[in-house]
């Protein structure tokens, strides 16, 4: 079930998605609340799993994992598919696995150093996994993403709250 959020909750979330290291005192100053009240709101958002964690954003290029490859995969069906997804996620190069509908069953996002690393990962780690039937790979030339997708969603929700 979606959680009903008021304007204050949306303001707090917007400030946190812009800078998750922002203190409760700083948030309180910006929205006109005490740090204790901000703390209570954040705890409420965490309890309801609106906030599921805090992360640092990293440069994969700086970490020598600048090549992004999407691997569409036809695989086993049913519960074994989730087991295959878990095995894929255990590989350190796999960023995400999505169960999808259409011509493929899984969409796997991997990050590698270069094409030699891709070949090694593909032949030595991915293809040997039980349940992989067929793959189709796409190499990303450039990733164009929203600067802050979470903030974009929150802004659209705030506009809805303001209209009511």
N, C-alpha and C positions, 0 to 999 in steps of 0.2 A: 504494500500500500504506500502511495506517496505520502510524504509528511507535509502538512500544511505549515507554510512558513510565513511569518509576518515581515513587515518592512525592516524591523530591527535585526531579525535573524538574517535576512538577505543582505543587509549592510555589513554585518559581521562576516558573513561568508565571502562577500566581495573583497573586503579588506584582507582576509586570510588567503584567498586565492591569488591576490596580487603580491602578497609577501607573507608566507606562512610563519616567518620568524618575528613578525610584528607582535609586540607585547600586548597583553590585555590592558595595560595602562594606556598605551598609545591608541589602541582601538577605542577605549572608553573616551579618551579626549576627543577623538574624531567624530564620535556619534553622540556625545553628551551623556555618557553613562559612567557609573563607578566601575573600577576594575573588578570588584566582587560581582556586580551584576553581569558584566561581560563574561566572567568565569562561569557563572551559572548557565548563561545562554550557551556557551561553548560546550559545557558538559552535557546539556540537554541535546545539542546537535550530535555530539559523539554517541550518546546513549541510543539515539534513534538511527544511528548509522548514516546520517547525512554527511558527517565528516568521518572518513574511514582511515585517515592517516595523514602524515605530513612527510613530504619528500623533497629532496634536493633535485633540481633539474641539472643533468650532466650533459656535457658535449661528448657525443660518441666519437667524433673525429679526434678529439684530444685523447680519448681512451684507446685509439687505434682500432676502432670498430666503425669506420666511416661508410662502409658499403652496406646498404639495406637491401635485402632480398625478400620478396614475398613468394612463398611456395604454396601454391594451391595443391591440395592433396585429395585424391580419392582413397578412401580407407574402409576399414571394417565398419559395420553399422552397430548400433545399440550401445550397450554398456562398455564393450571393448573399445569403442571410439573415445570415450573419456579416459580410459586407461592409456591409449596411445597419446592423447593430448597431454596427459601427465608425464609420460616418458619424454615427449618432445620438450616440455617445459623444464625438465631436469637438465637439458643440455644448456651449457652456459651461454651459447650464442643465440638461443631462442628468446625473443622478447615477449611474444604473445602467440596464443593459439586461439582462433575463433572457429567455432562450429558454425558452418554456413549452409545455406540452401542453394540449390542450383547445380551446375555441372561438377562442382567440387564439394567435398564434405568438410574439409578443414582449410583454413587460411593461416599459414604460419609466417610470422615476421621474424627474420633472423638478421643479426648484425655481425659482419665479418670484417677482417682486415683488408682482404683483397681477393682476387679471383682464385688464386692458389689456395687460400684458406677456405673459400667457398667450396671448391672442388673436394678438399679434404673432409670438410664437414658433411657435405652432401653424400659422398660415397662411403665414408667410414662411420658416420653417425646416424644419418637420417634414413637412407635407403635400407640398411640392415634391420630397422625396427619392424617387428612383426605387426602386420596390419596395414602397412603402406602398400597400396596397390598401384597407384599411378601418381605422378607429380607433374606440375607445370610451374616453372619459375619465372618471375618477373623481377628485373633488377631496377631499383629506383634510381633515376638520374638526379632527382631533386625532390625534396619533401617540402611542400608548401602547406603550412598548418596555420590555424588561427593562433594569434599571439597568446591568447589565453581563453581557450574554449569554455572552461568552467565559468569564467567571468562573463562571457557572452551569454551563456544560458541564464546566469543570475540576473544580468541586466534586462533580459527579455522578461523574466519573471517579475522583476521590480516594476517594469512598465505595465504589466498586467495588474499588479497590486495597486499602482497609482491610478489606473483607469477605473478601479472599482469604487 
